[in-house]
Amino acid sequence: MQQFKTFISKWYPVILAFFCLLYSVGLGLWGRTDEALYTAHWPGTILLFALTIRQRRQ
């Protein structure tokens, strides 16, 4: 259980960004292209904020 917590605490931004990417692709496949284009920016933003926050902590 401790390994799982360590994994999640380290990789949660990547997992969240992956789900946002899947959401955006799903919207695009369903024909909702405006929403897909809007949500396509979320994964990059999540990863950049996570990177910035981790750099500031150290």
C-alpha positions as CSV (number, residue, x, y, z in Angstrom):
1,M,0.0,0.0,0.0
2,Q,2.9,2.4,0.7
3,Q,4.3,1.8,-2.8
4,F,1.0,2.8,-4.3
5,K,0.8,6.0,-2.3
6,T,4.4,6.8,-3.3
7,F,3.6,6.2,-6.9
8,I,0.4,8.3,-6.9
9,S,2.0,11.2,-5.0
10,K,4.8,11.2,-7.6
11,W,2.9,10.6,-10.8
12,Y,-0.5,12.2,-10.2
13,P,0.0,15.1,-12.6
14,V,0.9,12.7,-15.4
15,I,-2.1,10.5,-14.7
16,L,-4.4,13.5,-14.5
17,A,-3.1,14.9,-17.7
18,F,-3.5,11.6,-19.4
19,F,-7.2,11.4,-18.4
20,C,-7.7,15.0,-19.7
21,L,-6.1,14.0,-23.0
22,L,-8.5,11.1,-23.3
23,Y,-11.4,13.4,-22.5
24,S,-10.3,15.8,-25.2
25,V,-10.0,13.0,-27.7
26,G,-13.3,11.6,-26.8
27,L,-15.0,15.0,-27.3
28,G,-13.4,15.2,-30.7
29,L,-14.6,11.8,-31.7
30,W,-18.1,12.6,-30.6
31,G,-18.1,15.7,-32.9
32,R,-17.8,18.3,-30.2
33,T,-14.7,20.0,-31.8
34,D,-15.0,23.3,-30.0
35,E,-15.0,21.7,-26.6
36,A,-12.2,19.3,-27.7
37,L,-10.0,22.2,-28.8
38,Y,-10.6,24.0,-25.5
39,T,-9.8,20.9,-23.3
40,A,-6.7,20.0,-25.5
41,H,-4.8,22.7,-23.6
42,W,-5.4,21.1,-20.1
43,P,-2.8,18.3,-20.2
44,G,0.1,20.7,-21.1
45,T,-1.0,23.2,-18.5
46,I,-1.3,20.6,-15.8
47,L,2.2,19.2,-16.5
48,L,3.7,22.7,-16.6
49,F,2.2,23.7,-13.3
50,A,3.3,20.5,-11.7
51,L,6.8,21.0,-13.0
52,T,6.9,24.5,-11.8
53,I,5.6,23.7,-8.3
54,R,8.1,20.8,-7.9
55,Q,11.0,23.1,-8.9
56,R,9.9,25.7,-6.4
57,R,9.8,23.1,-3.6
58,Q,13.4,22.1,-3.9
